[in-house]
Amino acid sequence: MNHYVAYHSVRKMGYDLDTTGDRQRFLSQKPQSTLERALGNPTWMVVGHDEGARTRFELAGVFWPDDVDSAEQEGVLELSGPAVHFARRLDAASLSWFPDLKREQANFSLGFHKVSSANVKAALDLVLNEIRRKPSSGMSFSRDERRTYLLGWNALEEWPTRDQSAQKLRHRTLVPIRWTCGRTKGILPGDRVFVVHQGTNSAGIVASGWVSRGTFNTGERTDPSSRITPLVIEFSPDVLLSSAEPALDVQGLDDAAVRAVNWSRVSSGVGISKASAEALETLWSAHEHALHLTRDRGSPQGTLRVLNSGADEDWHTLRASARDGEQASWFAPKGTEIGDDVLFFIQGRGIVAKGRACSTATYKGDDPRASAEIGDIELVEPALTPADLQQALPDWKWLTYPRSYTSPNPDIATRLWELCSDRNPDAAPAHEGAEEGEFVTVLHRRRERDRGIVAAKKAEALRATGSLHCEVCQFDFEQVYGERGEDCCEVHHLDPLGARDGSRRTKLEDLAILCANCHRMVHRAPLLTPAELRSELARRHRVRVDGAAEEAAS
């Protein structure tokens, strides 16, 4: 991927840059061949305002050109494409890397030009990642979520490299696939695609993937008799069926959202609704499992990457990426390829998440370490602690002194991946309860408690509601205190351990999530249940409101 700069001088053009639509237009007298090199690549809009003896520069946004056409003025071409416009333009004076950009662009006298400075490209990569990760952080992003498109494959057309590509994907060495997308111009990197094989009387899904390069024009005519050059995209497949494996027959499915798509006439590049996309993902995943082609394969065959970090903020980044379905940039071995399975190791916590490499490992700027984009991030719940790993994998020497990353041998990799797959809360059996209430002697006599069932209750609440808010007053520590309040709550036994005659099995439904205040209140004499305390709070609230109303009326 290359970066380009398009400079707009307010004084020379006589008007400010228009950033109101979903697409950006840029007029240039550069040769068409020069402009076409930017197709599909991020192009950054820099605006210059003359202020006396100096010019004030702003970074107004970025767009992905997908078309070059003649403008109304003679000798002028129009470069256009889907755009991200910043709600608040970035003052160039606040950007440490901008002087380097200004210098290499000859004070922007070049108008439109490719970015060559490694430092500037690394900085723009970071801005681009921030846009994708937090589209609402001071920027107006016209695409606040990924879209899903269908890529048609006619039964009469050959795909000679299909089986070879499918085999490569199983070994995680596949390069992006280029595919025509009709006349659809708005496909962006990160969008989801499904390849639909269309037969005479049937249609079936044979592949899925993520767009790695948005719509662009190659300038090559597939039909010599036609003047039209097709638009194409590049995507990185996450699943690709071989010719020996049955496609997912979409026309025979009963799901209403899937039936809403006109499968009998799928033109390449057609978008589908969010409801249809979600239903298709579910059915496609089930089809993968039936063919034993699940993305979480249990045998990484030596290409599993374990990425390590000692920074607690990286743990929060992983949680946010898993929650929002976003990618994360991470230091990785230089041999990392698209499709490699990834496990994230946070020091002090252990293995907390897993994912898949969405790019090869590359060097950015002057950093001596390579990094890769990791997607499909899922949390490993509960985390595999260092103690868990030492016990399960005593022969894994990397644990003795964890470095930034490692690629375990196939035996370690397989056992490690199986351990993480077993921890997946969606695949793990329901918690069967835990024995609690036995008296043990430490320094004083207390009731024995099981921390495992407390962790299981928290995990259940997070999966069900997305937070650990109090079941009585709705107080949420993380919402109020931010990262300091993360995972903070108290777990209350509805059947108090102190009232038990001895050991008794505690189930998840026997527990409640409470804040510290409400937990203390339910334990004060006379004892209350959370439901009773909630009713008491509601009654007091109504009395207070009614009293205020009567006072106002008088």
C-alpha positions as CSV (number, residue, x, y, z in Angstrom):
1,M,0.0,0.0,0.0
2,N,1.2,3.5,-0.9
3,H,0.2,6.9,0.4
4,Y,-0.5,9.9,-1.7
5,V,-1.0,13.6,-1.0
6,A,-3.5,15.8,-2.8
7,Y,-3.0,19.6,-2.0
8,H,-5.8,22.1,-2.2
9,S,-4.8,25.8,-2.0
10,V,-7.7,28.0,-1.0
11,R,-6.1,31.1,-2.5
12,K,-5.4,29.5,-5.9
13,M,-8.7,27.6,-6.2
14,G,-10.8,30.5,-4.8
15,Y,-12.8,28.3,-2.5
16,D,-12.4,25.9,0.4
17,L,-12.2,22.1,0.0
18,D,-15.7,20.6,-0.2
19,T,-15.8,17.8,2.4
20,T,-19.6,17.4,2.8
21,G,-20.3,14.2,0.8
22,D,-19.4,10.5,1.2
23,R,-17.0,10.9,-1.8
24,Q,-14.1,13.2,-2.3
25,R,-13.3,14.9,-5.6
26,F,-9.9,16.3,-6.5
27,L,-9.1,18.2,-9.7
28,S,-5.6,17.9,-11.1
29,Q,-3.6,18.6,-14.3
30,K,-1.4,15.6,-13.7
31,P,-1.2,13.0,-16.5
32,Q,-3.9,10.3,-16.2
33,S,-1.3,7.6,-15.8
34,T,0.0,9.4,-12.7
35,L,-3.4,9.7,-11.1
36,E,-4.3,6.1,-11.8
37,R,-1.3,4.9,-9.7
38,A,-3.3,6.2,-6.6
39,L,-6.4,4.0,-7.4
40,G,-7.2,2.0,-4.3
41,N,-4.5,3.7,-2.1
42,P,-5.2,6.2,0.7
43,T,-4.9,9.7,-0.6
44,W,-4.6,12.5,2.1
45,M,-6.2,15.9,1.6
46,V,-4.0,18.8,2.7
47,V,-5.6,22.3,2.6
48,G,-3.5,25.5,2.6
49,H,-4.8,28.8,3.9
50,D,-2.8,31.9,3.2
51,E,-2.4,34.1,6.3
52,G,-0.2,37.0,5.3
53,A,3.4,36.0,5.0
54,R,2.7,32.4,6.0
55,T,0.5,29.5,5.0
56,R,-1.6,27.5,7.6
57,F,-1.9,23.9,6.6
58,E,-4.7,21.5,7.7
59,L,-5.2,17.7,7.2
60,A,-8.8,17.5,6.1
61,G,-9.3,13.8,5.5
62,V,-8.4,10.8,3.4
63,F,-10.0,9.1,0.5
64,W,-9.5,6.0,-1.6
65,P,-9.7,6.9,-5.3
66,D,-11.6,4.5,-7.5
67,D,-12.1,6.6,-10.6
68,V,-10.3,9.0,-12.9
69,D,-12.5,11.0,-15.3
70,S,-12.4,14.2,-17.3
71,A,-13.5,17.4,-15.6
72,E,-15.4,20.3,-17.1
73,Q,-12.2,22.3,-17.6
74,E,-10.1,21.4,-20.6
75,G,-6.9,19.5,-19.6
76,V,-8.1,18.9,-16.1
77,L,-8.9,15.4,-14.7
78,E,-11.0,14.5,-11.7
79,L,-9.8,11.9,-9.2
80,S,-12.6,10.7,-6.9
81,G,-13.4,8.0,-4.3
82,P,-15.1,7.2,-1.0
83,A,-13.8,9.4,1.8
84,V,-13.2,9.9,5.5
85,H,-13.7,13.5,6.4
86,F,-12.4,14.8,9.7
87,A,-15.1,16.6,11.7
88,R,-12.3,18.7,13.1
89,R,-9.5,19.2,10.6
90,L,-6.1,18.5,12.1
91,D,-3.8,21.5,12.5
92,A,-0.6,20.6,10.7
93,A,1.4,22.6,13.3
94,S,0.5,20.0,15.9
95,L,1.8,17.0,13.8
96,S,5.4,16.3,14.5
97,W,5.9,14.5,11.2
98,F,4.3,17.2,9.0
99,P,7.6,19.2,8.4
100,D,9.0,16.1,6.8
101,L,6.0,15.8,4.6
102,K,6.1,19.5,3.6
103,R,9.8,19.2,2.8
104,E,9.5,16.1,0.6
105,Q,6.5,17.6,-1.2
106,A,8.5,20.8,-2.0
107,N,6.1,22.9,0.1
108,F,3.2,21.2,-1.7
109,S,4.2,22.8,-5.0
110,L,3.8,19.4,-6.6
111,G,0.0,19.5,-6.0
112,F,-0.4,15.7,-6.2
113,H,2.4,13.3,-5.3
114,K,3.3,10.0,-3.7
115,V,4.6,10.0,-0.2
116,S,8.2,8.6,0.0
117,S,9.4,9.4,3.5
118,A,9.4,6.2,5.7
119,N,8.7,8.3,8.8
120,V,5.7,10.0,7.2
121,K,4.3,6.8,5.9
122,A,4.6,5.2,9.3
123,A,2.8,8.2,10.9
124,L,0.0,8.1,8.3
125,D,-0.4,4.3,8.9
126,L,-1.0,5.2,12.6
127,V,-3.6,7.8,11.7
128,L,-5.3,5.3,9.4
129,N,-5.4,2.7,12.1
130,E,-6.9,5.2,14.5
131,I,-9.6,6.0,11.9
132,R,-10.4,2.4,11.5
133,R,-10.3,1.6,15.3
134,K,-12.2,4.7,16.6
135,P,-14.2,6.3,13.7
136,S,-15.9,8.6,16.2
137,S,-12.8,10.1,17.9
138,G,-13.1,13.6,16.5
139,M,-13.5,12.4,12.9
140,S,-16.5,12.0,10.8
141,F,-16.4,8.6,9.2
142,S,-19.0,8.0,6.5
143,R,-18.5,4.2,6.9
144,D,-19.1,3.5,10.6
145,E,-19.3,-0.2,10.0
146,R,-18.0,-2.8,7.5
147,R,-20.2,-3.7,4.6
148,T,-20.7,-7.1,3.0
149,Y,-20.5,-7.7,-0.8
150,L,-21.1,-10.7,-3.1
151,L,-18.6,-11.5,-5.8
152,G,-20.0,-13.5,-8.6
153,W,-18.3,-16.4,-10.3
154,N,-20.0,-17.8,-13.4
155,A,-20.0,-21.6,-13.8
156,L,-18.7,-21.2,-17.4
157,E,-15.6,-19.4,-16.2
158,E,-12.5,-21.2,-15.0
159,W,-10.7,-20.6,-11.7
160,P,-7.5,-22.6,-12.5
161,T,-5.7,-21.7,-9.2
162,R,-8.6,-22.5,-6.9
163,D,-7.4,-25.8,-5.5
164,Q,-3.9,-24.6,-5.3
165,S,-5.1,-21.5,-3.4
166,A,-7.2,-23.5,-1.1
167,Q,-4.3,-25.7,-0.3
168,K,-2.1,-22.7,0.4
169,L,-4.7,-21.3,2.7
170,R,-4.7,-24.5,4.8
171,H,-1.0,-23.8,5.2
172,R,-1.6,-20.1,5.7
173,T,0.6,-18.8,2.9
174,L,-2.0,-17.3,0.6
175,V,-1.6,-13.9,-1.1
176,P,-4.6,-11.7,-1.7
177,I,-6.9,-12.6,-4.6
178,R,-7.9,-10.1,-7.2
179,W,-11.5,-10.1,-8.4
180,T,-13.7,-8.0,-10.5
181,C,-16.5,-6.0,-8.8
182,G,-18.6,-4.8,-11.7
183,R,-19.1,-1.0,-11.5
184,T,-19.2,-0.8,-7.7
185,K,-16.9,1.9,-6.6
186,G,-17.4,2.1,-2.8
187,I,-15.8,-1.1,-1.6
188,L,-13.2,-0.3,1.1
189,P,-10.4,-2.2,2.9
190,G,-11.9,-4.2,5.7
191,D,-15.2,-4.9,4.0
192,R,-16.5,-8.5,3.9
193,V,-16.9,-10.5,0.7
194,F,-18.4,-13.8,-0.3
195,V,-17.7,-15.5,-3.6
196,V,-20.9,-17.0,-5.1
197,H,-20.5,-19.8,-7.7
198,Q,-23.5,-19.5,-10.0
199,G,-24.6,-22.7,-11.9
200,T,-27.5,-23.2,-14.3
201,N,-30.0,-24.0,-11.5
202,S,-28.1,-23.3,-8.3
203,A,-25.9,-20.8,-6.4
204,G,-23.4,-21.7,-3.8
205,I,-20.8,-19.9,-1.5
206,V,-17.3,-21.2,-2.1
207,A,-15.2,-18.6,-0.4
208,S,-15.2,-15.7,2.0
209,G,-12.6,-13.0,2.9
210,W,-11.7,-9.5,3.9
211,V,-11.0,-6.7,1.4
212,S,-7.3,-5.7,1.5
213,R,-7.4,-3.2,-1.3
214,G,-10.5,-1.2,-2.2
215,T,-12.0,-0.6,-5.6
216,F,-9.5,0.4,-8.2
217,N,-9.1,0.4,-12.0
218,T,-6.3,-1.7,-13.5
219,G,-6.6,0.0,-16.9
220,E,-6.6,-3.4,-18.5
221,R,-9.4,-4.4,-20.8
222,T,-10.6,-8.0,-20.4
223,D,-12.6,-7.7,-23.6
224,P,-10.6,-6.2,-26.5
225,S,-13.8,-5.1,-28.2
226,S,-15.0,-3.1,-25.2
227,R,-13.8,0.4,-24.2
228,I,-14.6,-0.2,-20.6
229,T,-11.9,-1.3,-18.2
230,P,-13.3,-3.3,-15.2
231,L,-13.1,-2.2,-11.6
232,V,-11.4,-4.8,-9.3
233,I,-10.6,-5.3,-5.6
234,E,-8.1,-7.5,-3.8
235,F,-9.2,-9.6,-0.8
236,S,-7.6,-12.0,1.6
237,P,-9.6,-15.2,2.0
238,D,-10.3,-16.7,5.4
239,V,-12.1,-19.7,3.9
240,L,-11.8,-21.2,0.4
241,L,-13.3,-24.5,-0.5
242,S,-11.5,-26.7,-3.0
243,S,-13.3,-28.2,-6.1
244,A,-13.8,-31.4,-4.1
245,E,-15.7,-29.7,-1.3
246,P,-19.5,-28.9,-1.6
247,A,-20.5,-25.2,-1.8
248,L,-23.0,-23.8,0.6
249,D,-26.3,-24.0,-1.3
250,V,-27.9,-20.7,-0.5
251,Q,-31.0,-21.2,-2.6
252,G,-32.0,-24.2,-0.5
253,L,-31.9,-22.4,2.8
254,D,-34.9,-21.5,4.9
255,D,-33.6,-18.4,6.6
256,A,-35.8,-15.4,5.6
257,A,-32.9,-12.9,5.6
258,V,-30.9,-15.1,3.2
259,R,-33.9,-15.6,1.0
260,A,-34.2,-11.8,0.7
261,V,-31.1,-11.9,-1.6
262,N,-31.8,-12.5,-5.3
263,W,-29.3,-15.4,-5.6
264,S,-30.5,-16.2,-9.1
265,R,-28.9,-13.0,-10.5
266,V,-25.8,-12.1,-8.4
267,S,-23.7,-9.5,-10.2
268,S,-20.2,-9.1,-8.8
269,G,-19.9,-6.3,-6.3
270,V,-23.5,-6.2,-5.2
271,G,-24.0,-5.3,-1.5
272,I,-26.3,-7.1,0.9
273,S,-28.2,-5.9,4.0
274,K,-26.7,-6.2,7.5
275,A,-29.4,-8.7,8.4
276,S,-28.7,-10.9,5.4
277,A,-24.9,-10.7,6.1
278,E,-25.3,-11.8,9.7
279,A,-27.5,-14.7,8.7
280,L,-25.1,-15.7,6.0
281,E,-22.2,-15.6,8.4
282,T,-24.0,-18.0,10.8
283,L,-24.9,-20.4,8.0
284,W,-21.4,-20.2,6.5
285,S,-19.8,-20.9,9.8
286,A,-22.0,-24.0,10.3
287,H,-21.1,-25.2,6.8
288,E,-17.4,-24.9,7.7
289,H,-17.8,-26.9,10.9
290,A,-19.7,-29.6,8.9
291,L,-16.7,-29.8,6.5
292,H,-14.2,-29.7,9.4
293,L,-12.9,-26.5,8.0
294,T,-13.4,-24.3,11.1
295,R,-11.2,-21.2,11.2
296,D,-10.0,-22.2,14.7
297,R,-8.2,-25.3,13.4
298,G,-6.6,-27.4,16.1
299,S,-3.3,-28.0,14.2
300,P,-1.5,-24.8,13.3
301,Q,1.3,-26.9,11.7
302,G,4.1,-24.7,13.0
303,T,2.7,-21.3,11.9
304,L,1.1,-20.3,15.2
305,R,2.5,-17.0,16.3
306,V,2.6,-16.1,20.1
307,L,2.8,-12.3,20.5
308,N,3.9,-11.0,23.9
309,S,3.4,-7.6,25.6
310,G,4.1,-6.3,29.1
311,A,1.9,-3.2,28.7
312,D,-1.5,-3.3,30.4
313,E,-2.9,-0.9,27.9
314,D,-2.4,-3.5,25.2
315,W,-4.8,-5.7,27.1
316,H,-7.4,-3.0,26.9
317,T,-6.7,-2.6,23.2
318,L,-7.4,-6.3,22.7
319,R,-10.6,-6.1,24.6
320,A,-11.8,-3.2,22.6
321,S,-10.8,-4.9,19.3
322,A,-12.6,-8.1,20.2
323,R,-15.7,-6.1,21.2
324,D,-15.8,-3.9,18.1
325,G,-14.5,-6.4,15.6
326,E,-11.5,-4.3,14.7
327,Q,-8.0,-5.2,13.8
328,A,-4.9,-4.4,15.9
329,S,-1.4,-3.7,14.8
330,W,1.1,-5.8,16.8
331,F,4.9,-6.6,16.7
332,A,5.2,-10.0,15.0
333,P,7.9,-12.3,13.5
334,K,9.1,-11.1,10.1
335,G,7.9,-14.4,8.6
336,T,4.3,-13.8,9.6
337,E,2.0,-14.4,6.6
338,I,-1.7,-13.7,6.0
339,G,-3.8,-16.4,7.7
340,D,-1.3,-17.3,10.4
341,D,-3.1,-18.1,13.7
342,V,-2.1,-15.8,16.6
343,L,-2.2,-16.0,20.4
344,F,-1.7,-12.9,22.6
345,F,0.3,-13.2,25.7
346,I,0.1,-10.4,28.3
347,Q,2.8,-10.6,31.1
348,G,1.1,-11.2,34.4
349,R,-2.1,-12.4,32.8
350,G,-1.1,-15.1,30.4
351,I,-2.8,-15.9,27.0
352,V,-5.8,-13.6,26.9
353,A,-6.9,-13.6,23.2
354,K,-6.5,-15.3,19.8
355,G,-6.7,-14.0,16.3
356,R,-5.5,-14.3,12.7
357,A,-2.9,-12.3,10.8
358,C,-4.6,-10.1,8.1
359,S,-1.3,-8.9,6.6
360,T,2.3,-9.9,6.3
361,A,4.8,-8.6,8.8
362,T,6.4,-5.4,7.5
363,Y,8.8,-2.8,8.9
364,K,7.4,0.7,9.5
365,G,9.6,3.8,9.7
366,D,12.8,3.4,11.7
367,D,11.4,0.7,14.0
368,P,13.7,-2.3,13.9
369,R,10.8,-4.6,14.7
370,A,8.3,-5.8,12.1
371,S,4.5,-5.6,12.8
372,A,1.4,-7.1,11.3
373,E,-2.4,-6.4,11.4
374,I,-4.2,-9.0,13.4
375,G,-8.0,-9.5,13.0
376,D,-10.7,-12.0,14.0
377,I,-9.7,-11.3,17.6
378,E,-11.5,-13.3,20.3
379,L,-10.9,-13.2,24.0
380,V,-9.7,-16.5,25.7
381,E,-12.0,-16.7,28.7
382,P,-10.8,-17.4,31.3
383,A,-7.3,-16.5,30.4
384,L,-4.6,-19.2,30.3
385,T,-2.4,-18.0,33.2
386,P,1.3,-18.5,33.3
387,A,0.8,-21.1,36.0
388,D,-1.8,-22.9,33.7
389,L,0.7,-22.9,30.9
390,Q,3.6,-24.2,33.1
391,Q,1.5,-27.0,34.3
392,A,0.1,-28.0,30.8
393,L,3.3,-27.3,28.8
394,P,6.3,-27.9,31.1
395,D,8.6,-28.5,28.1
396,W,7.8,-25.0,26.5
397,K,11.1,-23.2,27.3
398,W,9.8,-19.8,26.0
399,L,7.8,-19.5,29.2
400,T,10.9,-19.2,31.3
401,Y,11.8,-15.9,29.7
402,P,9.0,-14.7,27.3
403,R,10.4,-12.6,24.4
404,S,8.4,-10.3,22.2
405,Y,7.1,-13.2,20.1
406,T,7.7,-16.8,19.3
407,S,6.6,-19.5,16.7
408,P,6.3,-22.7,18.7
409,N,7.2,-26.0,17.2
410,P,4.2,-28.0,15.7
411,D,3.7,-30.2,18.8
412,I,3.7,-27.2,21.2
413,A,1.6,-25.2,18.8
414,T,-1.1,-27.9,18.5
415,R,-1.4,-28.5,22.3
416,L,-1.4,-24.7,22.9
417,W,-4.2,-24.1,20.4
418,E,-6.2,-26.9,21.8
419,L,-5.9,-25.5,25.3
420,C,-7.2,-22.1,24.1
421,S,-10.0,-23.6,22.1
422,D,-11.1,-25.5,25.2
423,R,-11.3,-22.2,27.1
424,N,-13.7,-20.6,24.5
425,P,-16.9,-19.8,26.5
426,D,-19.1,-20.6,23.5
427,A,-17.6,-24.1,23.2
428,A,-17.1,-24.9,26.9
429,P,-19.7,-26.8,28.8
430,A,-21.9,-24.9,31.2
431,H,-20.5,-24.4,34.7
432,E,-21.7,-27.3,36.8
433,G,-21.3,-25.5,40.1
434,A,-18.7,-25.7,42.9
435,E,-18.6,-27.1,46.4
436,E,-18.6,-24.2,49.0
437,G,-19.2,-23.7,52.7
438,E,-16.8,-26.2,54.3
439,F,-15.0,-24.8,57.3
440,V,-11.2,-24.6,56.9
441,T,-8.6,-23.1,59.3
442,V,-6.2,-20.6,58.1
443,L,-5.4,-18.0,60.8
444,H,-9.1,-18.0,61.7
445,R,-12.1,-20.0,61.0
446,R,-13.9,-19.0,57.8
447,R,-16.2,-20.5,55.2
448,E,-14.5,-22.0,52.1
449,R,-15.3,-20.2,48.9
450,D,-14.6,-21.1,45.3
451,R,-13.0,-18.3,43.2
452,G,-13.7,-20.2,40.0
453,I,-17.4,-19.9,40.3
454,V,-17.1,-16.1,41.0
455,A,-15.1,-15.7,37.8
456,A,-17.6,-17.8,35.9
457,K,-20.5,-15.5,37.2
458,K,-18.6,-12.4,36.0
459,A,-18.0,-14.0,32.6
460,E,-21.7,-14.9,32.3
461,A,-22.8,-11.4,33.2
462,L,-20.3,-9.9,30.6
463,R,-21.6,-12.2,27.9
464,A,-25.2,-11.5,28.7
465,T,-25.2,-7.7,29.2
466,G,-21.7,-6.5,28.2
467,S,-21.0,-5.0,31.7
468,L,-20.8,-5.8,35.4
469,H,-23.4,-3.3,36.6
470,C,-25.1,-3.7,40.0
471,E,-28.3,-5.7,39.8
472,V,-29.8,-3.4,42.4
473,C,-28.8,0.2,41.6
474,Q,-27.3,-0.4,38.1
475,F,-24.0,1.2,39.2
476,D,-21.1,0.3,36.7
477,F,-17.6,0.8,38.0
478,E,-16.0,0.7,34.5
479,Q,-18.5,3.3,33.2
480,V,-17.8,5.7,36.1
481,Y,-14.0,5.1,36.7
482,G,-12.9,4.0,33.3
483,E,-10.0,1.5,33.1
484,R,-9.5,1.6,36.9
485,G,-13.0,0.2,37.4
486,E,-12.7,-2.5,34.8
487,D,-13.8,-6.0,36.0
488,C,-14.7,-4.5,39.4
489,C,-17.8,-5.7,41.1
490,E,-18.8,-8.0,44.0
491,V,-20.5,-11.3,43.7
492,H,-23.2,-12.0,46.3
493,H,-24.6,-15.4,47.4
494,L,-28.4,-15.3,47.4
495,D,-28.2,-18.2,49.8
496,P,-25.6,-16.8,52.4
497,L,-22.8,-19.1,53.2
498,G,-23.1,-18.2,56.8
499,A,-26.6,-19.6,57.0
500,R,-25.5,-23.0,55.6
501,D,-25.1,-26.1,57.8
502,G,-22.2,-27.2,55.7
503,S,-20.9,-27.7,52.2
504,R,-23.5,-27.2,49.4
505,R,-23.2,-26.9,45.7
506,T,-23.5,-23.3,44.4
507,K,-24.8,-22.7,40.9
508,L,-24.5,-19.5,38.8
509,E,-28.2,-18.7,39.4
510,D,-27.4,-18.7,43.1
511,L,-25.2,-15.6,42.7
512,A,-25.9,-11.9,41.9
513,I,-23.6,-9.0,40.7
514,L,-23.7,-6.1,43.2
515,C,-21.7,-2.9,43.8
516,A,-19.9,-2.6,47.2
517,N,-22.6,-0.3,48.7
518,C,-25.5,-2.5,47.8
519,H,-23.6,-5.6,48.9
520,R,-23.1,-4.1,52.3
521,M,-26.7,-3.1,52.5
522,V,-28.2,-6.5,51.8
523,H,-26.0,-8.0,54.6
524,R,-27.1,-5.5,57.2
525,A,-29.7,-6.7,59.6
526,P,-32.4,-7.4,58.8
527,L,-31.0,-9.3,55.8
528,L,-32.5,-8.4,52.4
529,T,-32.4,-10.1,49.0
530,P,-31.2,-7.9,46.1
531,A,-34.8,-7.9,44.8
532,E,-36.1,-6.6,48.2
533,L,-33.4,-3.9,48.3
534,R,-34.2,-2.9,44.8
535,S,-37.9,-2.5,45.7
536,E,-36.9,-0.5,48.8
537,L,-34.8,1.9,46.6
538,A,-37.7,2.2,44.1
539,R,-40.2,3.0,47.0
540,R,-37.9,5.7,48.5
541,H,-37.3,7.2,45.1
542,R,-41.0,7.5,44.4
543,V,-41.6,9.1,47.9
544,R,-38.8,11.7,47.2
545,V,-40.2,12.6,43.8
546,D,-43.8,12.8,45.1
547,G,-42.7,15.0,47.9
548,A,-40.9,17.4,45.6
549,A,-43.9,17.6,43.4
550,E,-46.2,18.5,46.3
551,E,-43.8,21.1,47.5
552,A,-43.6,22.7,44.1
553,A,-47.5,22.7,43.8
554,S,-47.8,24.6,47.1
